[in-house]
Structure formats: structure tokens, C-alpha cells
Amino acid sequence: MKKIFYFIISLTAIFSSCSDELNLLPISSATTETFYKSTNDFLQGVNAVYADLRAYPDRQLNLSETRSDNLYAVSDGGVRDWEGINSFHKTISANVYITEAWLTNYNGIYRANVVLDQLEKNGNLITDATLRKRLEAEAKFLRATYYFDLVRWFGKVPVITAPVSVADAITIPRSPVTDVYTLIISDLQFATENLLEVNAAADKGRATKYSAKGLLALVHMTRSGPTYNIEGPGLGLNEWSQAITLLNSIIDSKKYSFLPKYADIFSFTNENNAEVVFDIQYITGSSPVLGSTFAWLLVPDPYFQSKGKAIQGGLTIRPVAETLMNSYETGDVRKTFSIQPGYVYNGVSEPRSFFVKYVDLTKVPTNRLDWPINFIAQRYTDILMLKAECILHGASGTQAEVDAIVNQVRTRAGLTTPVSGVTLPQLMAERQKEFVAEGLRWHDLVRSGLVETVIPAWIAAEDLQKQIQPFQKNYIIYPIPQSEIDVKDGLYTQNAGY
């Protein structure tokens, strides 16, 4: 995957945004028609589709982690963009995090559509038929990834499966959630059939058959979540059996394994380890800069200064919720690894805790946009725990299997007391601690149906400053960005509650 980003450097001038309307068209049709002339051109085109994953981890931390009960991110001076996200404000349709989620995902979708369109028209230029299918599968895996991200944030979104003009784009309405899922599932099924089981070393970071299966399993599980009587990601389906079949296929492949030490999963010197099913990879020291930024996103700048490091961009603190801090059992190594309990800078003490899961103080770059750490979007422990979740929803399996998975996770965390009879709320509580600061918590709460009870309880216990608005089901999804609604009167109707 490192190689992918080198290609992107040369594509920067070609694959840049050229539209102010709906922001769906990053490539002009004229450029496209003259670009795809060789196998290498198609490889670079697919690499450009991967490029829009660069901000994916930041988005999960800003919109899932910050939305959830993992943080109490109210303002401690000035108005921060994350405050309205954490506090369930109604007037966030112009929020930069929400707008980014829409624009970047649609940029990725357009790039995928361009590649797929050109493969259909000029795919015969790729003489290796297996490679041609693989590139199509990668483009479809990525298009499904971007659409799944959109449907979880916004519910109904426009379904676009081919390059379109600006004039055409402003005539395409939002499609029902069921239609969005139809495309996602179709794309992922194609990907599972045509991607490689293992990529060559030079192609580390590209999607594989198993990363497609993992995402497809999560799609089935998300569709099976409650509807909440809104047009959100849950459809109330019973697809847990479909999901567990895919998860078991990943487990039975023996391509991945459970690392014995929690910290090793996230080590800067242990990337591409056996836990990684799919990750977003970065390179450092390039021009333009192509490193990551998520490592410092939840870390306040004065902490880096207290360690003699340059400020990064986290500005002020997004404190870890006390309810989460108090939920850890004594000796849980996940707490000590993931959370920094305050700091002192210039004689001023900050007692509140914050996440440092991806921070290695020996690896802090001189450029805050150039961190040398990958983001694990799918890891093996998640595959195991998703399997346990499916069993608890009635898929094939036993309570003993659920308990064994949870106890395996707890043992690695340094907890010696086994548990039995694990329930869905207990599994989700264990997932909260295991995947803290990985951007999964909000999605877990929504998919499990626990968001309606957990979030109000968290607000009651945590909101001493009385900054958080009462939770409503409508807040399970975000508003459509105001900039998109303003493009054409009547094209989109704003999501209820905003």
C-alpha cells in the first residue's frame, strides 16, 4: 500500500476537485478519456480511489468516538467543532466534520465509478485477465466502503454508479436505505469472489477477499439492527446467520491470529501484524505529505509541549468520560495503554484524562500531518467479537463460544477472573474497552439497540456542565450538510430533528 501513495503523488494534479456543485466530480471527463491507456494507468486509477481513505480514521474519531459515551467533549474555552457532535446540537448541518464525511466519500465514489466505467470501456488494455478482475473488485470494495460510511452517517443518500456531469448530479435525489445497501452488498459479493486471499508484499494494504468478507459481515449485522423508526442504517432484518458464515470463513482461513500482547497490535514497529484484516496505510517524508493525522486528533497540544514536542493540532482537551474510566477493572492493561491520566505543563496541572492509543513519543514527526502509523480498520479481535454478537442474536453457536471469546480478550487485558453467561450488554461493555479510541463505539451502540438506554444514562451521569442536549432517536444519523441542500432547492429534504 505504501506503493499506492507514491502513485498518488504523481496523480495529484490529475485527480483534483473540479466542481463546486454537490462535490461529486473530482475528475473531468476529458482528462479521464485521455488518461486510461495502459495497465499502469488503471493501477494508478485504483490507487487514487484508495487515496480518499486517508481521512477515514479522523472521521471515525470525530463522528463516532466523539459522538459516543467514550468522551465528554464539551468546550473548555471557545467553540470547538467537536462540541456540537458530542452534545447533540440540532444546528450542526454546517459542521466541518459532517461536511467532510459527505464530500470525501463522494469523491471516492466518483473515482471508483470512473475506474469501473473505464474498465468496462477499455479493460481489454489490461492483458492479464486476473489483474483486470482484481482491479474491478478493489474499486467495488472501496465504493462499498464509502457508501457504507455514508449510510451509517446520513441514512438515505444519492446512489450513483457511473460518472455523471454536474448538471446530472443536481437531479439525483437521495435513494432509500434499502437501495444503498443493495449496491453495497452487490459490490462486496463481487469483491469476495475476485480479490486475492493474500496480497504480495508490494501490495500490502490493498483489500483482500477476507477484508471484503469482514466488511460484508458488518453490513449484514448493521442492517439487522433496529430501525428506531427513522430512515437510518438499521432495517430490523435477521441476517446474523449470513454474517457469522462470513466471519467463520475469516477465522477458518487461519490467515490471522490473536496477538498475545495488546500493545503490540498498535506498535509503530509492528505494522501489518497478524491482527490486521484491513488497514489504511501511510508513508512519511514524501512531498506532498502523505502521513496520518489521527494519532494526535484526541490529544491536547499542551501534552505534547509538556514532553518537549511540537504542538500537533489537537488544540484543547477532549476528556475521556468518567463513566468509561470507572468501568475498567483493576489491572486492565487496555486502560493504561490507551488513556493518559492528565499532565503538567508550565506548572499548570491538567487532571482530566484523554486517549493516547496511537501516540509513541519517540515517533512524533516534525510535521503534524506526517505521522508514521497505519490505522487498523478491521482487526481479528473484532472479527471474533462480532461472531460472539451474532451468536447472541441467534446465529449458529453456543454460549460457551461467546464466553470463550470474551475471556480470551479479557485474559490478554490482564484480567484473571473469567466470566460466564455473557449477555449482549456485557459484550458491548467489553467491546467498549477493547476498541476504545478506534471509532467503533457509536456504531456498536446503534447496531445493538443500546444507544437509547446507554446515551441518556451517560448524559445523566456525565453532564455536570449541563451542555448536552436531550438525546433523540433522530440523532442516530447526522444532518445532510447544509452546503448540499443549498445546491438546488427541493433536491434533498433535511433529516428529521435538524
C-alpha positions as CSV (number, residue, x, y, z in Angstrom):
1,M,0.0,0.0,0.0
2,K,3.0,2.3,0.5
3,K,3.5,2.0,-3.2
4,I,-0.1,3.2,-3.8
5,F,0.6,6.5,-2.2
6,Y,3.7,7.1,-4.4
7,F,1.4,6.8,-7.4
8,I,-1.0,9.3,-5.8
9,I,1.8,11.9,-5.7
10,S,2.0,11.8,-9.4
11,L,-1.8,11.9,-9.7
12,T,-2.3,15.0,-7.5
13,A,-2.7,17.4,-10.5
14,I,-4.9,15.0,-12.4
15,F,-7.3,13.8,-9.7
16,S,-8.3,17.1,-8.1
17,S,-11.7,18.6,-7.5
18,C,-13.3,20.5,-10.4
19,S,-16.8,21.0,-9.1
20,D,-18.4,23.3,-6.6
21,E,-21.8,21.7,-7.0
22,L,-22.6,18.6,-4.9
23,N,-18.8,17.9,-4.9
24,L,-19.3,14.6,-6.7
25,L,-17.0,15.2,-9.6
26,P,-13.2,15.2,-8.8
27,I,-12.1,14.3,-12.4
28,S,-13.1,16.0,-15.7
29,S,-14.4,13.7,-18.4
30,A,-11.8,15.0,-20.9
31,T,-8.9,14.1,-18.5
32,T,-10.4,10.7,-17.9
33,E,-10.8,9.8,-21.6
34,T,-7.1,10.6,-22.2
35,F,-5.7,9.0,-19.1
36,Y,-6.6,5.3,-19.2
37,K,-4.3,3.9,-21.9
38,S,-2.3,1.1,-20.2
39,T,-2.4,-1.4,-17.3
40,N,-0.3,1.1,-15.2
41,D,-2.9,3.8,-15.8
42,F,-5.6,1.5,-14.4
43,L,-3.4,0.7,-11.4
44,Q,-2.9,4.4,-10.7
45,G,-6.7,5.0,-11.1
46,V,-7.5,2.4,-8.5
47,N,-4.7,3.8,-6.2
48,A,-6.5,7.2,-6.5
49,V,-9.7,5.6,-5.2
50,Y,-7.7,4.4,-2.1
51,A,-6.5,7.9,-1.6
52,D,-9.8,9.1,-0.2
53,L,-9.4,6.7,2.7
54,R,-6.7,9.0,4.1
55,A,-9.2,10.9,6.3
56,Y,-11.2,7.8,7.2
57,P,-9.7,7.3,10.7
58,D,-10.1,11.0,11.5
59,R,-13.7,10.8,10.6
60,Q,-14.4,7.8,12.8
61,L,-12.8,9.6,15.7
62,N,-14.7,12.8,15.1
63,L,-18.1,11.4,14.3
64,S,-18.2,8.0,16.1
65,E,-15.8,8.3,19.0
66,T,-16.7,11.8,19.9
67,R,-20.5,11.2,19.4
68,S,-20.4,8.3,21.9
69,D,-20.2,7.9,25.6
70,N,-16.4,7.5,25.5
71,L,-15.8,11.2,25.7
72,Y,-17.3,14.2,27.5
73,A,-16.1,16.7,24.8
74,V,-17.7,20.0,25.9
75,S,-15.9,23.2,25.3
76,D,-13.4,24.5,27.9
77,G,-12.8,27.7,26.1
78,G,-14.1,28.9,22.7
79,V,-16.4,26.9,20.5
80,R,-14.9,23.7,19.0
81,D,-16.2,21.8,16.1
82,W,-16.5,18.6,18.1
83,E,-18.7,20.2,20.8
84,G,-21.9,20.1,18.8
85,I,-21.1,16.5,17.8
86,N,-20.7,15.3,21.4
87,S,-23.5,17.5,22.8
88,F,-26.2,16.6,20.2
89,H,-26.8,20.1,19.0
90,K,-29.5,20.5,16.4
91,T,-27.7,23.2,14.4
92,I,-24.7,21.2,13.1
93,S,-25.6,20.9,9.4
94,A,-22.6,23.2,8.6
95,N,-20.2,21.4,10.8
96,V,-16.9,20.8,9.1
97,Y,-16.7,17.1,10.2
98,I,-20.1,16.3,8.8
99,T,-19.4,18.1,5.5
100,E,-16.1,16.3,5.2
101,A,-17.8,12.9,5.6
102,W,-20.1,13.7,2.6
103,L,-17.6,15.3,0.3
104,T,-14.7,12.8,0.8
105,N,-16.9,9.7,0.5
106,Y,-18.5,11.0,-2.7
107,N,-15.1,11.9,-4.1
108,G,-14.1,8.3,-3.5
109,I,-17.3,7.0,-5.1
110,Y,-16.8,9.1,-8.2
111,R,-13.2,7.9,-8.6
112,A,-14.4,4.3,-8.2
113,N,-17.1,4.9,-10.8
114,V,-14.6,6.4,-13.2
115,V,-12.3,3.3,-12.9
116,L,-15.2,0.9,-13.3
117,D,-16.5,2.8,-16.3
118,Q,-13.1,2.8,-17.9
119,L,-12.6,-0.9,-17.1
120,E,-15.9,-1.6,-19.0
121,K,-14.8,0.5,-22.0
122,N,-11.1,-0.1,-22.2
123,G,-10.4,-3.0,-19.8
124,N,-9.1,-5.0,-22.7
125,L,-6.0,-2.9,-22.5
126,I,-5.1,-4.9,-19.4
127,T,-3.9,-8.2,-20.8
128,D,-3.9,-10.0,-17.5
129,A,-7.5,-11.1,-17.0
130,T,-7.0,-11.9,-13.3
131,L,-5.5,-8.5,-12.7
132,R,-8.4,-6.9,-14.5
133,K,-10.9,-8.7,-12.3
134,R,-8.9,-7.8,-9.2
135,L,-8.8,-4.1,-10.0
136,E,-12.6,-4.2,-10.6
137,A,-13.0,-5.9,-7.3
138,E,-10.9,-3.4,-5.5
139,A,-12.8,-0.5,-6.9
140,K,-16.1,-2.1,-5.9
141,F,-14.8,-2.9,-2.4
142,L,-13.8,0.8,-2.0
143,R,-17.1,2.1,-3.4
144,A,-19.0,-0.1,-1.0
145,T,-16.7,1.2,1.9
146,Y,-17.6,4.8,1.0
147,Y,-21.3,4.1,0.6
148,F,-21.4,2.1,3.9
149,D,-19.8,5.0,5.6
150,L,-22.4,7.4,4.2
151,V,-25.4,5.3,5.0
152,R,-24.3,4.9,8.6
153,W,-23.8,8.7,9.0
154,F,-26.7,10.0,6.9
155,G,-29.2,7.2,6.1
156,K,-30.6,7.9,2.7
157,V,-28.0,9.2,0.2
158,P,-27.9,9.5,-3.6
159,V,-26.9,6.3,-5.3
160,I,-24.6,7.0,-8.3
161,T,-23.0,4.1,-10.1
162,A,-21.4,5.9,-13.1
163,P,-19.6,9.1,-13.8
164,V,-22.1,11.9,-14.1
165,S,-22.0,15.6,-15.1
166,V,-22.7,18.4,-12.7
167,A,-26.0,19.0,-14.5
168,D,-27.0,15.4,-14.0
169,A,-25.7,15.3,-10.4
170,I,-28.1,18.0,-9.3
171,T,-31.1,16.0,-10.5
172,I,-30.3,12.8,-8.5
173,P,-32.3,12.5,-5.3
174,R,-31.5,10.5,-2.2
175,S,-32.2,6.8,-2.5
176,P,-33.9,4.7,0.1
177,V,-31.5,3.0,2.5
178,T,-32.5,-0.4,1.1
179,D,-31.3,0.7,-2.3
180,V,-28.0,1.9,-0.9
181,Y,-27.5,-1.5,0.8
182,T,-28.4,-3.3,-2.5
183,L,-25.4,-1.7,-4.2
184,I,-23.1,-2.2,-1.2
185,I,-23.9,-5.9,-0.9
186,S,-23.6,-6.5,-4.7
187,D,-20.2,-4.7,-4.7
188,L,-18.9,-6.7,-1.7
189,Q,-20.1,-10.0,-3.0
190,F,-18.1,-9.3,-6.2
191,A,-15.1,-8.4,-4.2
192,T,-15.2,-11.6,-2.1
193,E,-15.2,-13.6,-5.3
194,N,-12.4,-11.8,-7.1
195,L,-10.0,-10.4,-4.6
196,L,-6.9,-12.3,-3.6
197,E,-6.7,-14.2,-0.3
198,V,-3.2,-12.7,0.4
199,N,-1.6,-9.9,-1.5
200,A,2.1,-9.8,-2.5
201,A,4.4,-7.8,-0.2
202,A,4.4,-4.9,-2.6
203,D,0.6,-4.7,-2.4
204,K,0.3,-4.6,1.4
205,G,-2.7,-2.6,2.3
206,R,-4.9,-3.5,-0.7
207,A,-8.2,-5.1,0.0
208,T,-8.3,-8.9,0.2
209,K,-11.0,-11.5,0.0
210,Y,-11.2,-11.6,3.8
211,S,-11.4,-7.8,4.3
212,A,-14.3,-7.8,1.9
213,K,-15.9,-10.7,3.8
214,G,-15.4,-8.8,7.1
215,L,-17.0,-5.7,5.8
216,L,-19.9,-7.6,4.2
217,A,-20.5,-9.4,7.6
218,L,-20.6,-6.0,9.3
219,V,-23.1,-4.7,6.7
220,H,-25.4,-7.7,7.3
221,M,-25.2,-7.0,11.1
222,T,-25.8,-3.3,10.7
223,R,-28.9,-4.0,8.5
224,S,-30.1,-6.3,11.2
225,G,-30.0,-3.6,13.9
226,P,-33.2,-1.8,15.0
227,T,-34.9,0.8,12.8
228,Y,-35.7,3.2,15.6
229,N,-38.5,4.4,13.3
230,I,-36.0,6.6,11.4
231,E,-34.5,6.2,7.9
232,G,-31.1,5.2,9.3
233,P,-28.7,2.3,8.9
234,G,-30.8,-0.3,10.8
235,L,-33.5,-2.2,8.9
236,G,-34.5,-4.7,11.6
237,L,-33.5,-7.6,9.5
238,N,-32.4,-11.0,10.8
239,E,-29.1,-11.5,8.9
240,W,-27.0,-12.7,11.7
241,S,-26.5,-16.1,10.1
242,Q,-25.3,-14.6,6.9
243,A,-22.8,-12.5,8.9
244,I,-21.5,-15.4,11.0
245,T,-20.9,-17.5,7.9
246,L,-18.6,-14.8,6.6
247,L,-16.9,-14.3,9.9
248,N,-16.3,-18.0,10.3
249,S,-14.7,-18.1,6.9
250,I,-12.2,-15.5,8.0
251,I,-11.5,-17.3,11.2
252,D,-11.2,-20.7,9.5
253,S,-8.8,-19.3,6.9
254,K,-6.0,-19.2,9.6
255,K,-4.7,-16.1,7.8
256,Y,-5.0,-14.0,11.0
257,S,-4.4,-14.6,14.7
258,F,-4.9,-13.1,18.1
259,L,-1.8,-11.3,19.3
260,P,-0.8,-12.1,22.9
261,K,0.0,-8.5,23.9
262,Y,-2.5,-5.7,23.4
263,A,0.1,-3.0,22.9
264,D,1.7,-5.0,20.0
265,I,-1.4,-4.5,17.9
266,F,-0.8,-0.8,17.7
267,S,3.0,-0.6,17.7
268,F,4.7,1.6,15.2
269,T,7.3,-1.1,14.7
270,N,4.8,-3.9,14.3
271,E,2.6,-2.8,11.5
272,N,0.9,-5.4,9.2
273,N,0.8,-7.8,12.1
274,A,-1.4,-10.9,12.4
275,E,-4.3,-8.9,13.8
276,V,-4.7,-6.7,10.7
277,V,-7.5,-7.8,8.4
278,F,-7.6,-4.4,6.6
279,D,-5.8,-1.2,7.4
280,I,-5.2,2.2,5.9
281,Q,-1.5,2.7,5.3
282,Y,0.5,5.9,5.2
283,I,4.0,6.9,4.2
284,T,6.1,9.7,5.7
285,G,8.7,12.1,4.4
286,S,7.1,12.4,1.0
287,S,6.1,15.6,-0.9
288,P,3.2,16.2,-0.9
289,V,2.8,15.0,2.7
290,L,1.0,11.6,2.9
291,G,1.4,10.7,6.6
292,S,-1.5,10.3,9.0
293,T,-3.1,12.7,11.5
294,F,-5.4,10.6,13.6
295,A,-2.7,9.8,16.2
296,W,-2.9,13.2,17.7
297,L,-6.5,14.0,17.0
298,L,-7.8,13.3,20.5
299,V,-4.7,14.6,22.3
300,P,-4.4,18.2,23.6
301,D,-1.5,20.2,22.3
302,P,-0.1,21.1,25.8
303,Y,0.5,17.4,26.4
304,F,3.0,17.3,23.5
305,Q,4.5,20.5,24.7
306,S,4.9,19.1,28.2
307,K,7.0,16.3,26.7
308,G,9.2,18.8,24.7
309,K,7.4,18.0,21.4
310,A,5.9,20.4,18.9
311,I,2.1,21.1,19.0
312,Q,0.2,18.9,16.7
313,G,-3.3,20.2,16.2
314,G,-5.5,18.6,18.9
315,L,-5.9,22.1,20.5
316,T,-7.7,21.7,23.8
317,I,-8.7,18.5,25.5
318,R,-11.5,16.1,24.7
319,P,-11.7,14.4,28.1
320,V,-12.4,10.7,28.5
321,A,-15.8,10.2,30.1
322,E,-15.6,9.4,33.8
323,T,-18.2,6.7,33.3
324,L,-15.7,4.9,31.0
325,M,-12.8,5.5,33.3
326,N,-14.7,3.9,36.2
327,S,-15.8,0.9,34.1
328,Y,-12.3,-0.5,33.9
329,E,-11.4,-3.3,36.3
330,T,-8.2,-3.1,38.3
331,G,-5.2,-4.3,36.3
332,D,-6.8,-3.8,32.9
333,V,-3.8,-3.1,30.6
334,R,-6.1,-1.5,28.0
335,K,-6.7,1.4,30.3
336,T,-3.1,2.2,31.0
337,F,-2.1,1.7,27.3
338,S,-4.9,3.8,25.8
339,I,-5.5,6.6,28.3
340,Q,-3.2,9.3,29.7
341,P,-4.3,10.4,33.1
342,G,-3.5,14.1,32.8
343,Y,-0.3,16.1,32.6
344,V,1.5,19.1,33.9
345,Y,2.7,21.9,31.6
346,N,4.4,25.1,32.7
347,G,3.4,24.4,36.3
348,V,-0.3,24.0,35.4
349,S,-1.9,20.7,36.1
350,E,-4.5,19.1,33.8
351,P,-6.2,16.3,35.8
352,R,-8.5,15.1,33.1
353,S,-7.7,12.0,31.1
354,F,-7.5,11.7,27.3
355,F,-6.8,9.0,24.7
356,V,-3.1,8.4,23.6
357,K,-3.7,5.0,22.0
358,Y,-1.7,5.8,18.8
359,V,0.9,8.1,20.4
360,D,4.5,7.0,20.6
361,L,6.5,9.9,21.9
362,T,9.7,8.6,20.2
363,K,7.9,8.8,16.8
364,V,6.4,12.3,16.9
365,P,7.1,13.8,13.5
366,T,8.3,17.3,12.8
367,N,5.3,17.8,10.6
368,R,2.0,17.2,12.4
369,L,0.4,15.9,9.2
370,D,3.0,13.2,8.7
371,W,2.6,10.6,11.5
372,P,4.2,7.2,10.5
373,I,1.4,5.0,11.8
374,N,-1.3,3.0,9.9
375,F,-4.9,2.8,11.0
376,I,-6.4,-0.7,11.5
377,A,-9.9,-0.5,10.1
378,Q,-10.6,-4.2,10.6
379,R,-8.8,-6.4,13.1
380,Y,-9.0,-10.0,14.1
381,T,-10.3,-9.4,17.6
382,D,-13.2,-7.5,16.2
383,I,-14.0,-10.5,13.9
384,L,-14.1,-12.8,16.9
385,M,-16.3,-10.4,19.0
386,L,-18.6,-9.8,16.0
387,K,-19.0,-13.6,15.9
388,A,-20.0,-13.6,19.5
389,E,-22.5,-10.9,18.8
390,C,-24.1,-12.9,16.1
391,I,-24.4,-16.0,18.3
392,L,-26.2,-13.9,21.0
393,H,-28.7,-12.8,18.3
394,G,-29.5,-16.4,17.5
395,A,-26.9,-17.4,14.8
396,S,-25.4,-20.9,15.0
397,G,-23.1,-21.2,18.0
398,T,-23.2,-21.7,21.8
399,Q,-23.0,-19.6,24.9
400,A,-19.7,-21.4,25.7
401,E,-18.2,-20.0,22.4
402,V,-19.3,-16.5,23.4
403,D,-17.8,-16.8,26.8
404,A,-14.6,-18.2,25.4
405,I,-14.1,-15.3,23.0
406,V,-14.8,-12.7,25.7
407,N,-12.5,-14.5,28.2
408,Q,-9.7,-14.7,25.6
409,V,-10.0,-10.9,25.2
410,R,-10.1,-10.3,28.9
411,T,-7.1,-12.5,29.6
412,R,-5.0,-10.6,27.2
413,A,-6.1,-7.4,29.0
414,G,-4.7,-8.8,32.2
415,L,-8.0,-9.8,33.8
416,T,-7.8,-13.2,35.5
417,T,-11.4,-13.7,36.6
418,P,-13.3,-15.5,33.9
419,V,-16.9,-14.6,33.1
420,S,-19.8,-16.8,32.0
421,G,-23.3,-16.3,30.6
422,V,-22.2,-13.2,28.7
423,T,-25.1,-11.1,27.6
424,L,-25.3,-8.6,24.7
425,P,-24.9,-5.6,27.1
426,Q,-21.9,-7.3,28.7
427,L,-20.4,-8.0,25.3
428,M,-20.8,-4.4,24.3
429,A,-19.3,-3.2,27.5
430,E,-16.3,-5.4,26.8
431,R,-16.1,-4.1,23.2
432,Q,-16.1,-0.5,24.5
433,K,-12.9,-1.1,26.5
434,E,-11.3,-3.3,23.8
435,F,-11.9,-0.9,20.9
436,V,-11.7,2.4,22.8
437,A,-10.4,5.3,20.5
438,E,-10.8,3.1,17.4
439,G,-14.0,4.8,16.2
440,L,-16.4,1.8,16.7
441,R,-18.4,2.8,19.8
442,W,-21.2,4.8,18.3
443,H,-21.7,2.2,15.6
444,D,-21.8,-0.5,18.2
445,L,-24.4,1.3,20.3
446,V,-26.6,1.9,17.2
447,R,-26.3,-1.6,15.9
448,S,-27.0,-3.2,19.2
449,G,-30.0,-1.1,20.1
450,L,-28.3,0.1,23.3
451,V,-28.0,3.7,22.2
452,E,-31.5,4.5,23.6
453,T,-30.6,3.5,27.1
454,V,-26.8,4.0,27.3
455,I,-26.6,7.5,26.0
456,P,-29.4,9.0,28.2
457,A,-27.7,7.3,31.2
458,W,-24.3,8.7,30.2
459,I,-25.8,12.2,29.9
460,A,-27.3,12.0,33.3
461,A,-24.1,10.8,34.9
462,E,-21.6,12.8,33.0
463,D,-23.0,16.2,32.0
464,L,-22.2,18.2,35.1
465,Q,-21.9,21.3,33.0
466,K,-25.4,20.8,31.5
467,Q,-24.1,21.2,28.0
468,I,-25.6,18.1,26.3
469,Q,-29.0,18.3,24.7
470,P,-31.5,15.5,25.4
471,F,-31.0,12.5,23.2
472,Q,-33.5,11.9,20.4
473,K,-33.7,8.9,18.0
474,N,-33.2,11.3,15.1
475,Y,-29.7,12.0,16.3
476,I,-28.7,8.4,15.4
477,I,-27.8,9.9,12.0
478,Y,-26.4,13.3,11.1
479,P,-27.9,16.1,9.1
480,I,-27.3,16.4,5.4
481,P,-24.6,19.1,5.0
482,Q,-26.3,22.5,4.5
483,S,-24.0,23.2,1.6
484,E,-25.5,20.2,-0.3
485,I,-29.1,21.2,0.5
486,D,-28.4,24.7,-0.8
487,V,-27.2,23.5,-4.2
488,K,-30.7,23.1,-5.5
489,D,-34.0,23.9,-3.8
490,G,-36.0,20.8,-3.1
491,L,-33.4,18.2,-4.2
492,Y,-32.8,17.0,-0.6
493,T,-35.0,17.1,2.5
494,Q,-33.1,17.6,5.7
495,N,-33.1,14.6,8.1
496,A,-35.7,14.9,10.8
497,G,-34.6,16.6,14.1
498,Y,-32.2,19.1,12.5
